[in-house]
Amino acid sequence: MVAESNNGDQCQHGVAVIVDTAGNLPGRGAWLHSDTQCLQEALRRRAFVRALRITGPPDTSAVVEHFERLEVPDDGGEQNR
């Protein structure tokens, strides 16, 4: 995860937390297990604020969406019969 500044017009928060799967975006990063329970605990404890050293509540919608995509089982393109 990496904190990225917003222009203010994109969302109500000044900082967005984004997923950096390649691990090469600039800025301070933080690791998070790819487990939904770990994400929920991090959100509850406001761990992103501390780990990324940001002020104010960050926009974590990109992280939540990433985890939701991870939960969808990949059926290999096969349809139910």
N, CA, C and O atoms as a GROMACS GRO file, in nm:
protein
  324
    1MET      N    1   0.084  -0.115   0.000
    1MET     CA    2   0.000   0.000   0.000
    1MET      C    3   0.089   0.123   0.000
    1MET      O    4   0.195   0.125   0.062
    2VAL      N    5   0.045   0.223  -0.070
    2VAL     CA    6   0.119   0.349  -0.077
    2VAL      C    7   0.019   0.463  -0.062
    2VAL      O    8  -0.092   0.455  -0.115
    3ALA      N    9   0.056   0.568   0.008
    3ALA     CA   10  -0.027   0.687   0.021
    3ALA      C   11  -0.001   0.777  -0.098
    3ALA      O   12   0.114   0.798  -0.137
    4GLU      N   13  -0.110   0.829  -0.155
    4GLU     CA   14  -0.098   0.918  -0.270
    4GLU      C   15  -0.186   1.040  -0.246
    4GLU      O   16  -0.302   1.026  -0.208
    5SER      N   17  -0.131   1.158  -0.269
    5SER     CA   18  -0.208   1.281  -0.249
    5SER      C   19  -0.311   1.296  -0.358
    5SER      O   20  -0.286   1.264  -0.475
    6ASN      N   21  -0.428   1.346  -0.320
    6ASN     CA   22  -0.535   1.376  -0.414
    6ASN      C   23  -0.540   1.525  -0.436
    6ASN      O   24  -0.493   1.603  -0.353
    7ASN      N   25  -0.599   1.564  -0.547
    7ASN     CA   26  -0.616   1.707  -0.576
    7ASN      C   27  -0.728   1.768  -0.495
    7ASN      O   28  -0.745   1.890  -0.496
    8GLY      N   29  -0.805   1.687  -0.425
    8GLY     CA   30  -0.917   1.737  -0.349
    8GLY      C   31  -1.048   1.726  -0.425
    8GLY      O   32  -1.154   1.713  -0.364
    9ASP      N   33  -1.042   1.732  -0.558
    9ASP     CA   34  -1.164   1.722  -0.636
    9ASP      C   35  -1.199   1.576  -0.666
    9ASP      O   36  -1.312   1.548  -0.707
   10GLN      N   37  -1.107   1.486  -0.647
   10GLN     CA   38  -1.133   1.345  -0.675
   10GLN      C   39  -1.210   1.280  -0.563
   10GLN      O   40  -1.293   1.192  -0.588
   11CYS      N   41  -1.186   1.319  -0.441
   11CYS     CA   42  -1.258   1.265  -0.327
   11CYS      C   43  -1.253   1.366  -0.214
   11CYS      O   44  -1.184   1.467  -0.224
   12GLN      N   45  -1.325   1.338  -0.107
   12GLN     CA   46  -1.330   1.433   0.004
   12GLN      C   47  -1.207   1.428   0.090
   12GLN      O   48  -1.183   1.520   0.168
   13HIS      N   49  -1.128   1.324   0.079
   13HIS     CA   50  -1.008   1.309   0.161
   13HIS      C   51  -0.887   1.364   0.086
   13HIS      O   52  -0.887   1.370  -0.037
   14GLY      N   53  -0.786   1.404   0.160
   14GLY     CA   54  -0.667   1.460   0.099
   14GLY      C   55  -0.568   1.354   0.054
   14GLY      O   56  -0.482   1.382  -0.030
   15VAL      N   57  -0.577   1.232   0.109
   15VAL     CA   58  -0.482   1.127   0.078
   15VAL      C   59  -0.557   0.998   0.048
   15VAL      O   60  -0.651   0.962   0.118
   16ALA      N   61  -0.514   0.931  -0.058
   16ALA     CA   62  -0.572   0.802  -0.093
   16ALA      C   63  -0.468   0.694  -0.071
   16ALA      O   64  -0.350   0.713  -0.102
   17VAL      N   65  -0.510   0.581  -0.018
   17VAL     CA   66  -0.422   0.466  -0.003
   17VAL      C   67  -0.448   0.376  -0.124
   17VAL      O   68  -0.561   0.334  -0.148
   18ILE      N   69  -0.343   0.348  -0.199
   18ILE     CA   70  -0.357   0.267  -0.320
   18ILE      C   71  -0.273   0.141  -0.308
   18ILE      O   72  -0.177   0.135  -0.230
   19VAL      N   73  -0.309   0.041  -0.385
   19VAL     CA   74  -0.238  -0.086  -0.384
   19VAL      C   75  -0.125  -0.081  -0.486
   19VAL      O   76  -0.146  -0.045  -0.602
   20ASP      N   77  -0.007  -0.115  -0.442
   20ASP     CA   78   0.112  -0.117  -0.528
   20ASP      C   79   0.159  -0.262  -0.537
   20ASP      O   80   0.250  -0.302  -0.464
   21THR      N   81   0.098  -0.340  -0.626
   21THR     CA   82   0.131  -0.482  -0.634
   21THR      C   83   0.273  -0.506  -0.682
   21THR      O   84   0.335  -0.606  -0.647
   22ALA      N   85   0.326  -0.415  -0.763
   22ALA     CA   86   0.463  -0.431  -0.813
   22ALA      C   87   0.567  -0.384  -0.710
   22ALA      O   88   0.683  -0.424  -0.717
   23GLY      N   89   0.524  -0.302  -0.616
   23GLY     CA   90   0.615  -0.254  -0.513
   23GLY      C   91   0.717  -0.153  -0.561
   23GLY      O   92   0.827  -0.144  -0.507
   24ASN      N   93   0.681  -0.075  -0.664
   24ASN     CA   94   0.779   0.020  -0.717
   24ASN      C   95   0.730   0.164  -0.724
   24ASN      O   96   0.796   0.248  -0.784
   25LEU      N   97   0.615   0.194  -0.664
   25LEU     CA   98   0.568   0.333  -0.662
   25LEU      C   99   0.647   0.412  -0.559
   25LEU      O  100   0.687   0.358  -0.457
   26PRO      N  101   0.669   0.541  -0.586
   26PRO     CA  102   0.743   0.622  -0.489
   26PRO      C  103   0.658   0.652  -0.367
   26PRO      O  104   0.535   0.649  -0.372
   27GLY      N  105   0.724   0.679  -0.258
   27GLY     CA  106   0.653   0.714  -0.136
   27GLY      C  107   0.669   0.608  -0.030
   27GLY      O  108   0.724   0.500  -0.054
   28ARG      N  109   0.619   0.640   0.087
   28ARG     CA  110   0.625   0.546   0.200
   28ARG      C  111   0.523   0.435   0.177
   28ARG      O  112   0.408   0.462   0.143
   29GLY      N  113   0.565   0.312   0.197
   29GLY     CA  114   0.478   0.198   0.175
   29GLY      C  115   0.447   0.123   0.302
   29GLY      O  116   0.512   0.144   0.405
   30ALA      N  117   0.349   0.036   0.296
   30ALA     CA  118   0.312  -0.049   0.408
   30ALA      C  119   0.267  -0.183   0.354
   30ALA      O  120   0.205  -0.191   0.248
   31TRP      N  121   0.298  -0.289   0.426
   31TRP     CA  122   0.258  -0.424   0.387
   31TRP      C  123   0.130  -0.463   0.458
   31TRP      O  124   0.104  -0.422   0.571
   32LEU      N  125   0.048  -0.543   0.388
   32LEU     CA  126  -0.075  -0.595   0.446
   32LEU      C  127  -0.099  -0.734   0.389
   32LEU      O  128  -0.090  -0.754   0.268
   33HIS      N  129  -0.130  -0.830   0.477
   33HIS     CA  130  -0.162  -0.964   0.430
   33HIS      C  131  -0.283  -0.959   0.337
   33HIS      O  132  -0.370  -0.873   0.353
   34SER      N  133  -0.289  -1.049   0.242
   34SER     CA  134  -0.403  -1.053   0.150
   34SER      C  135  -0.519  -1.131   0.211
   34SER      O  136  -0.576  -1.220   0.148
   35ASP      N  137  -0.552  -1.097   0.334
   35ASP     CA  138  -0.661  -1.159   0.408
   35ASP      C  139  -0.760  -1.049   0.446
   35ASP      O  140  -0.721  -0.946   0.500
   36THR      N  141  -0.887  -1.071   0.418
   36THR     CA  142  -0.988  -0.970   0.445
   36THR      C  143  -0.995  -0.935   0.593
   36THR      O  144  -1.020  -0.819   0.628
   37GLN      N  145  -0.971  -1.032   0.680
   37GLN     CA  146  -0.973  -1.003   0.824
   37GLN      C  147  -0.861  -0.906   0.862
   37GLN      O  148  -0.880  -0.819   0.947
   38CYS      N  149  -0.745  -0.921   0.799
   38CYS     CA  150  -0.634  -0.828   0.825
   38CYS      C  151  -0.670  -0.687   0.777
   38CYS      O  152  -0.638  -0.589   0.844
   39LEU      N  153  -0.737  -0.678   0.663
   39LEU     CA  154  -0.780  -0.547   0.612
   39LEU      C  155  -0.879  -0.483   0.708
   39LEU      O  156  -0.864  -0.366   0.743
   40GLN      N  157  -0.979  -0.558   0.752
   40GLN     CA  158  -1.079  -0.504   0.844
   40GLN      C  159  -1.015  -0.458   0.974
   40GLN      O  160  -1.052  -0.353   1.028
   41GLU      N  161  -0.921  -0.534   1.024
   41GLU     CA  162  -0.851  -0.496   1.148
   41GLU      C  163  -0.767  -0.370   1.126
   41GLU      O  164  -0.763  -0.283   1.212
   42ALA      N  165  -0.701  -0.360   1.011
   42ALA     CA  166  -0.620  -0.241   0.981
   42ALA      C  167  -0.709  -0.117   0.970
   42ALA      O  168  -0.670  -0.010   1.016
   43LEU      N  169  -0.825  -0.130   0.909
   43LEU     CA  170  -0.917  -0.017   0.898
   43LEU      C  171  -0.971   0.022   1.036
   43LEU      O  172  -0.980   0.140   1.068
   44ARG      N  173  -1.006  -0.078   1.116
   44ARG     CA  174  -1.060  -0.051   1.248
   44ARG      C  175  -0.958   0.019   1.338
   44ARG      O  176  -0.993   0.109   1.415
   45ARG      N  177  -0.833  -0.023   1.327
   45ARG     CA  178  -0.727   0.032   1.413
   45ARG      C  179  -0.661   0.157   1.354
   45ARG      O  180  -0.570   0.214   1.415
   46ARG      N  181  -0.706   0.198   1.236
   46ARG     CA  182  -0.648   0.313   1.164
   46ARG      C  183  -0.498   0.294   1.143
   46ARG      O  184  -0.419   0.387   1.160
   47ALA      N  185  -0.461   0.173   1.106
   47ALA     CA  186  -0.320   0.137   1.089
   47ALA      C  187  -0.256   0.208   0.970
   47ALA      O  188  -0.136   0.235   0.972
   48PHE      N  189  -0.334   0.238   0.867
   48PHE     CA  190  -0.277   0.305   0.750
   48PHE      C  191  -0.226   0.444   0.786
   48PHE      O  192  -0.122   0.487   0.736
   49VAL      N  193  -0.298   0.514   0.872
   49VAL     CA  194  -0.257   0.647   0.914
   49VAL      C  195  -0.120   0.641   0.982
   49VAL      O  196  -0.032   0.723   0.954
   50ARG      N  197  -0.103   0.544   1.071
   50ARG     CA  198   0.024   0.533   1.143
   50ARG      C  199   0.136   0.479   1.054
   50ARG      O  200   0.246   0.534   1.053
   51ALA      N  201   0.107   0.374   0.979
   51ALA     CA  202   0.212   0.310   0.898
   51ALA      C  203   0.262   0.401   0.787
   51ALA      O  204   0.381   0.403   0.756
   52LEU      N  205   0.170   0.476   0.726
   52LEU     CA  206   0.208   0.562   0.614
   52LEU      C  207   0.241   0.705   0.659
   52LEU      O  208   0.278   0.790   0.578
   53ARG      N  209   0.227   0.729   0.789
   53ARG     CA  210   0.258   0.860   0.848
   53ARG      C  211   0.183   0.972   0.778
   53ARG      O  212   0.243   1.068   0.729
   54ILE      N  213   0.052   0.959   0.775
   54ILE     CA  214  -0.032   1.060   0.713
   54ILE      C  215  -0.124   1.118   0.819
   54ILE      O  216  -0.145   1.058   0.924
   55THR      N  217  -0.178   1.235   0.790
   55THR     CA  218  -0.271   1.298   0.883
   55THR      C  219  -0.411   1.296   0.823
   55THR      O  220  -0.427   1.306   0.701
   56GLY      N  221  -0.508   1.282   0.906
   56GLY     CA  222  -0.646   1.280   0.861
   56GLY      C  223  -0.685   1.144   0.809
   56GLY      O  224  -0.600   1.058   0.787
   57PRO      N  225  -0.815   1.125   0.790
   57PRO     CA  226  -0.864   0.996   0.742
   57PRO      C  227  -0.835   0.977   0.593
   57PRO      O  228  -0.875   1.061   0.512
   58PRO      N  229  -0.767   0.869   0.555
   58PRO     CA  230  -0.737   0.846   0.414
   58PRO      C  231  -0.854   0.781   0.341
   58PRO      O  232  -0.941   0.720   0.402
   59ASP      N  233  -0.853   0.794   0.211
   59ASP     CA  234  -0.950   0.724   0.126
   59ASP      C  235  -0.894   0.584   0.100
   59ASP      O  236  -0.794   0.571   0.029
   60THR      N  237  -0.956   0.482   0.154
   60THR     CA  238  -0.908   0.344   0.140
   60THR      C  239  -0.994   0.264   0.043
   60THR      O  240  -0.986   0.141   0.041
   61SER      N  241  -1.077   0.330  -0.036
   61SER     CA  242  -1.169   0.259  -0.125
   61SER      C  243  -1.096   0.173  -0.228
   61SER      O  244  -1.145   0.065  -0.263
   62ALA      N  245  -0.980   0.216  -0.277
   62ALA     CA  246  -0.905   0.136  -0.375
   62ALA      C  247  -0.855   0.006  -0.312
   62ALA      O  248  -0.850  -0.098  -0.378
   63VAL      N  249  -0.817   0.012  -0.186
   63VAL     CA  250  -0.769  -0.107  -0.116
   63VAL      C  251  -0.884  -0.204  -0.094
   63VAL      O  252  -0.870  -0.324  -0.116
   64VAL      N  253  -0.999  -0.151  -0.050
   64VAL     CA  254  -1.117  -0.235  -0.027
   64VAL      C  255  -1.160  -0.302  -0.158
   64VAL      O  256  -1.191  -0.421  -0.159
   65GLU      N  257  -1.162  -0.226  -0.267
   65GLU     CA  258  -1.197  -0.283  -0.398
   65GLU      C  259  -1.099  -0.391  -0.440
   65GLU      O  260  -1.140  -0.492  -0.498
   66HIS      N  261  -0.971  -0.371  -0.414
   66HIS     CA  262  -0.869  -0.471  -0.448
   66HIS      C  263  -0.896  -0.601  -0.372
   66HIS      O  264  -0.889  -0.709  -0.431
   67PHE      N  265  -0.927  -0.591  -0.244
   67PHE     CA  266  -0.955  -0.710  -0.164
   67PHE      C  267  -1.084  -0.779  -0.209
   67PHE      O  268  -1.093  -0.902  -0.205
   68GLU      N  269  -1.183  -0.701  -0.252
   68GLU     CA  270  -1.307  -0.760  -0.302
   68GLU      C  271  -1.280  -0.840  -0.429
   68GLU      O  272  -1.339  -0.946  -0.450
   69ARG      N  273  -1.192  -0.789  -0.515
   69ARG     CA  274  -1.157  -0.863  -0.637
   69ARG      C  275  -1.082  -0.991  -0.604
   69ARG      O  276  -1.096  -1.091  -0.674
   70LEU      N  277  -1.002  -0.989  -0.497
   70LEU     CA  278  -0.928  -1.109  -0.457
   70LEU      C  279  -1.022  -1.218  -0.407
   70LEU      O  280  -0.992  -1.337  -0.422
   71GLU      N  281  -1.135  -1.179  -0.349
   71GLU     CA  282  -1.229  -1.276  -0.294
   71GLU      C  283  -1.311  -1.347  -0.399
   71GLU      O  284  -1.361  -1.457  -0.374
   72VAL      N  285  -1.327  -1.288  -0.517
   72VAL     CA  286  -1.407  -1.349  -0.622
   72VAL      C  287  -1.333  -1.470  -0.676
   72VAL      O  288  -1.221  -1.456  -0.726
   73PRO      N  289  -1.394  -1.589  -0.668
   73PRO     CA  290  -1.325  -1.708  -0.718
   73PRO      C  291  -1.312  -1.703  -0.870
   73PRO      O  292  -1.405  -1.663  -0.940
   74ASP      N  293  -1.197  -1.744  -0.918
   74ASP     CA  294  -1.171  -1.747  -1.061
   74ASP      C  295  -1.214  -1.883  -1.114
   74ASP      O  296  -1.152  -1.985  -1.081
   75ASP      N  297  -1.320  -1.886  -1.195
   75ASP     CA  298  -1.370  -2.013  -1.246
   75ASP      C  299  -1.310  -2.048  -1.382
   75ASP      O  300  -1.356  -2.141  -1.448
   76GLY      N  301  -1.208  -1.977  -1.422
   76GLY     CA  302  -1.141  -2.007  -1.549
   76GLY      C  303  -1.225  -1.973  -1.670
   76GLY      O  304  -1.200  -2.024  -1.780
   77GLY      N  305  -1.325  -1.887  -1.652
   77GLY     CA  306  -1.408  -1.847  -1.763
   77GLY      C  307  -1.522  -1.945  -1.792
   77GLY      O  308  -1.598  -1.923  -1.886
   78GLU      N  309  -1.533  -2.049  -1.715
   78GLU     CA  310  -1.639  -2.147  -1.737
   78GLU      C  311  -1.768  -2.095  -1.676
   78GLU      O  312  -1.767  -2.031  -1.572
   79GLN      N  313  -1.879  -2.123  -1.743
   79GLN     CA  314  -2.010  -2.084  -1.693
   79GLN      C  315  -2.074  -2.204  -1.622
   79GLN      O  316  -2.039  -2.319  -1.645
   80ASN      N  317  -2.168  -2.171  -1.533
   80ASN     CA  318  -2.241  -2.278  -1.466
   80ASN      C  319  -2.323  -2.355  -1.569
   80ASN      O  320  -2.380  -2.297  -1.662
   81ARG      N  321  -2.329  -2.483  -1.550
   81ARG     CA  322  -2.405  -2.566  -1.646
   81ARG      C  323  -2.531  -2.616  -1.586
   81ARG      O  324  -2.607  -2.688  -1.652
   0.00000   0.00000   0.00000
